[in-house]
Amino acid sequence: MRALVQRVKGASVTVEAETVGEIDQGLLVFLCAEAGDNETESAFFARKIASMRIFNDAEGRLNRSVVDVGGAVLVVSQFTLAAAWRKGNRPSLSGAALPELGERLYDHFCGQLAQAGILVQTGRFGAHMDVSLVNDGPVTIWMNSADP
């Protein structure tokens, strides 16, 4: 599993001129399930993201989580995060999970965040989406389950 987590002042997702997800302060998470991923990995990512201390405390240190600040999370499926890009000029996307598995893990991840008491908004799985955001900081965290 891979995720790109961005601290935002606001973010939204539009599909065919319809806003399908929108948040104010919180996190924008681009999420990619890979072949071989499962609900255990999805739950682990959700727990880590819910508790990740990447918001400022009163002293300006990154010491508060999205839960602590009452923020929301906008989750956008993005299978292109699985791209193998070193060979050739067209990235290979064969490492991404098949759509059925990808959607199941995407839904599971969102459900796990909601169970943590977080307001969760989403894009539309498999759709062409326009994503707008105001990155706060910027604070951007790359997560890859293959990392040690």
N, C-alpha and C positions, 0 to 999 in steps of 0.2 A: 504494500500500500504506500502511496505517496500523497503528501499534502503540502500545499503552499498556504501558509497562514499569514494574513496581513491584518495589522491593527488599523482600524479605520474610524474616521469621524462619521462616515456614512457610506452606504453602498446600496446598489440596486441592480436588478437583473430584468431585462426586457426581452420578451419573445414576441415577434411580429407586432410591435408597437404596443404591447400590453405589459405593464409592470407586473411581474409574477412574484417578486420577492424584493423587500426593501427593509433596511435597518438604519438606525442612527449609530451611536457609538457602539463599537463591538469588534467583531472579527469577521473578515471575509476569508472563507476556507475554500480553496480549489482542491477537490478530492479526486483521487484516481485509484481505483481498485485494479490490482494486477492479477494475472493468472496465478492460481494457487492461494490467493488470500481467502480469509474466512471471517466469521463473526468475531472470533477472538481478537484478531488484528484490528477490526473495525472498532470494537469496544475499547481496546487499548488506546487507539488514536483519539477517540472521543474523550476518554478520561484525561489523557495528557493535555489536550487542547482546553478542556474545561478548567483545568487547574493550573495551566501555564501562567506564570507570573510575568506578564509583559505589559502591564499597565502601571503608570506611575503612582507611587504613594505620596503622602504629604511632603516628603523630602525630595521628591523628583526621581526616586529610584524605581526601577522595574521590580515591583514587589506585590502587585495585585493581579488577580485573575479576572477574566471576563465575568465570572460569577460575583466576585467582590465588588466590581464597579456597576453591577446591574446591567451589563451590556447584552447585546444580542449576537447571534451568529447567522451569517448568510452563507449557505453551503451551495457550491456550484460544482457539478460533476465536470471533470476535465480529463478525459482519457489520454489526451496528448502529453500529460505529465509522464507517461510511461515511454515516451519516445527514446529510441536508441538513435543517437545523432552522429556518432563518430565516423561511421562508414558511409561514404557516398554523400549525396546532397539532399536526398529525400529521407526524412526520418522514418524509421520503422516503428510502427505502432503495435506490432505483434505481441508485445509484452503486456498489453492492457487486457484486463479481464473481458470475457465475452459479455455482451450487453446484459444478458439475464443475470449473471453473477454480479456484474458491476452495479446494476440497479438495486439488487437485493442488498448489497453491502452499503451502498449509498443511503438507502432507506434505513438500514440498521444503524448506521453511524448517526444519522439525524435523530432517530429515536433515542439513542443513548444520550445525546446532548440534551434533548428535551427532558429525559428522566433526571438529569442533573439540575433541572430547574431553570434551564436557559431557554429564552425565546429563540426559536429557530425559524428562519425563513429559508426558502430554497429557490434554486433555478428550476428548470424543467429538464429532467434527465433525457439525454439524447437529442435535445433541440439545439438549433443555432441560437445562441444567446448574445445579447449585447450587455456587457457588464460595465457599470460605472462605479467609481470609488474615489474617496478622498482618503489617501493613505496618511496615517497619523504617525509622524516621527521622522522618517518612515521606520516602522518596525515590521520586518518580514522574516518569517522562520520557515526553513525548508525541512520537511520531515520525510524520511525514507525508511521503511521498515528493514531494508537491506543494510542500513548503516549499523555498525557495531554498537 
